[in-house]
Amino acid sequence: MSTSSDDPLPKLKLAPAESAEELAVKFNREKRAVQQQRESLLTEAPTRFKIGSVPYLNAIPLTRGLEDDLRIAPPSRLARMLDANEVDAALISIVEVLLKDRYDVLNGIGVASLGEVKSVFLAHQRPLEELETVFCDTASLTSVCLLKVLLAERGLTPVYKPFDPGDSAVIPEAVLLIGDPAIQFLLEQRTHQIWDLGAAWYEWTRLPFVYAVWALKRGVENTALKRQLIEAKDFGLETLEQIIESRTEFDATFRQDYLGWHIHYHIGADEQRGIAKFMELLAKHGLGPVFQPRWVS
């Protein structure tokens, strides 16, 4: 049936306008659906891997969606677990990679800081120049080596002794603390002075410091494993605000400041220069031999 040019055009039926609140609800609903889909892809991946990670808040964004596959242990133990085939990948201290030429290292991902880190520091009651003995939480060999390097660069060579913060109610007058125990100590406002090693490193070098990296067994086919670790990190950073809101460690203000500002998770050109400088200083102060990391993508 034809119509003449004089016939009125049919009126378009417009959808009712949505309020800002309705649009926000719709956006959040769609965002949650996408997040749930990504999480299910990680948790229901056809190949399951055993992932070694640390019991610290700063590792959470790197393992988003992999929670069911995690084996949690201190950084110093994770390398032994990787060697013993107890895990397929481990978030280990950078010094484990630099002092042992046996791992592949996943490129582009790590735990780093540019300046104050908040969770790696020397708590001391006397001036640094007067310290004769320093007790060190040996959970992370990187932090111990970093402290030794920073003090040696100032001409200071105290005696270093091991310390387990979980086994002692008395904190020595000079002690290296790391991770969540360090944060808890910091928030309790004790009488010790705090020498933040991330800040000290930046003041000395003007470079970021990389504390931990993903290490994988060398010579093993691990394409799917690398892809899962990369996707978990991407998912974690995209949902960082949700992680900050949902976690219960410490308080929300501290979590926002710590995960949103003090810690970052990429290894770029500046982080590579920071690693190279650390390698140089490890060798200079007799903490080597030092090996170039073998990066894989």
ZIRAVEN-V285339 format. One record per residue. N is the residue number from 1. RES is the residue in one letter. PHI is phi in whole degrees, -180 to 180 (* if undefined). Layout:
# ZIRAVEN-V285339
N,RES,PHI
N,RES,PHI
This chain:
# ZIRAVEN-V285339
1,M,*
2,S,-89
3,T,-126
4,S,-85
5,S,-67
6,D,-86
7,D,-67
8,P,-68
9,L,-71
10,P,-66
11,K,-76
12,L,-78
13,K,-96
14,L,-84
15,A,-70
16,P,-61
17,A,-63
18,E,-98
19,S,-73
20,A,-60
21,E,-66
22,E,-66
23,L,-64
24,A,-65
25,V,-63
26,K,-63
27,F,-62
28,N,-66
29,R,-64
30,E,-67
31,K,-64
32,R,-63
33,A,-63
34,V,-65
35,Q,-63
36,Q,-64
37,Q,-65
38,R,-66
39,E,-65
40,S,-67
41,L,-64
42,L,-75
43,T,-74
44,E,-111
45,A,-59
46,P,-62
47,T,-109
48,R,-103
49,F,-121
50,K,-94
51,I,-113
52,G,-91
53,S,-137
54,V,-100
55,P,-86
56,Y,-124
57,L,-58
58,N,-68
59,A,-89
60,I,-58
61,P,-65
62,L,-86
63,T,-123
64,R,-64
65,G,91
66,L,-108
67,E,-56
68,D,-71
69,D,-102
70,L,-82
71,R,-118
72,I,-96
73,A,-160
74,P,-61
75,P,-55
76,S,-66
77,R,-92
78,L,-63
79,A,-63
80,R,-65
81,M,-66
82,L,-67
83,D,-63
84,A,-88
85,N,63
86,E,-78
87,V,-137
88,D,-92
89,A,-150
90,A,-145
91,L,-86
92,I,-108
93,S,-59
94,I,-59
95,V,-67
96,E,-64
97,V,-75
98,L,-75
99,L,-101
100,K,-134
101,D,-87
102,R,-141
103,Y,-119
104,D,-89
105,V,-123
106,L,-69
107,N,-72
108,G,90
109,I,-127
110,G,-172
111,V,-110
112,A,-142
113,S,-143
114,L,-118
115,G,104
116,E,-55
117,V,-108
118,K,80
119,S,-121
120,V,-141
121,F,-157
122,L,-99
123,A,-94
124,H,-143
125,Q,-105
126,R,-115
127,P,-57
128,L,-54
129,E,-66
130,E,-100
131,L,-75
132,E,-103
133,T,-134
134,V,-124
135,F,-92
136,C,-128
137,D,-68
138,T,-85
139,A,-62
140,S,-130
141,L,-69
142,T,-61
143,S,-64
144,V,-64
145,C,-66
146,L,-62
147,L,-61
148,K,-60
149,V,-64
150,L,-65
151,L,-72
152,A,-63
153,E,-64
154,R,-99
155,G,76
156,L,-109
157,T,-135
158,P,-69
159,V,-82
160,Y,-107
161,K,-129
162,P,-71
163,F,-150
164,D,-112
165,P,-63
166,G,-79
167,D,-105
168,S,-137
169,A,-90
170,V,-107
171,I,-92
172,P,-61
173,E,-71
174,A,-141
175,V,-146
176,L,-88
177,L,-122
178,I,-138
179,G,66
180,D,-62
181,P,-59
182,A,-65
183,I,-62
184,Q,-60
185,F,-60
186,L,-62
187,L,-75
188,E,-82
189,Q,56
190,R,-77
191,T,-86
192,H,-68
193,Q,-80
194,I,-115
195,W,-110
196,D,-72
197,L,-75
198,G,-65
199,A,-67
200,A,-63
201,W,-64
202,Y,-66
203,E,-62
204,W,-81
205,T,-118
206,R,61
207,L,-131
208,P,-68
209,F,-121
210,V,-102
211,Y,-93
212,A,-149
213,V,-142
214,W,-82
215,A,-107
216,L,-129
217,K,-62
218,R,-77
219,G,80
220,V,-111
221,E,-65
222,N,-143
223,T,-59
224,A,-66
225,L,-65
226,K,-60
227,R,-63
228,Q,-64
229,L,-66
230,I,-67
231,E,-66
232,A,-64
233,K,-65
234,D,-61
235,F,-64
236,G,-63
237,L,-73
238,E,-69
239,T,-112
240,L,-60
241,E,-62
242,Q,-66
243,I,-61
244,I,-61
245,E,-72
246,S,-91
247,R,-71
248,T,-118
249,E,-65
250,F,60
251,D,-120
252,A,-62
253,T,-63
254,F,-67
255,R,-59
256,Q,-63
257,D,-67
258,Y,-71
259,L,-79
260,G,-91
261,W,-134
262,H,-76
263,I,-105
264,H,-136
265,Y,-124
266,H,-109
267,I,-117
268,G,-114
269,A,-63
270,D,-66
271,E,-64
272,Q,-63
273,R,-67
274,G,-63
275,I,-63
276,A,-62
277,K,-66
278,F,-62
279,M,-60
280,E,-59
281,L,-75
282,L,-60
283,A,-66
284,K,-58
285,H,-101
286,G,72
287,L,-102
288,G,-93
289,P,-69
290,V,-116
291,F,-117
292,Q,-68
293,P,-63
294,R,-103
295,W,-80
296,V,-132
297,S,-122
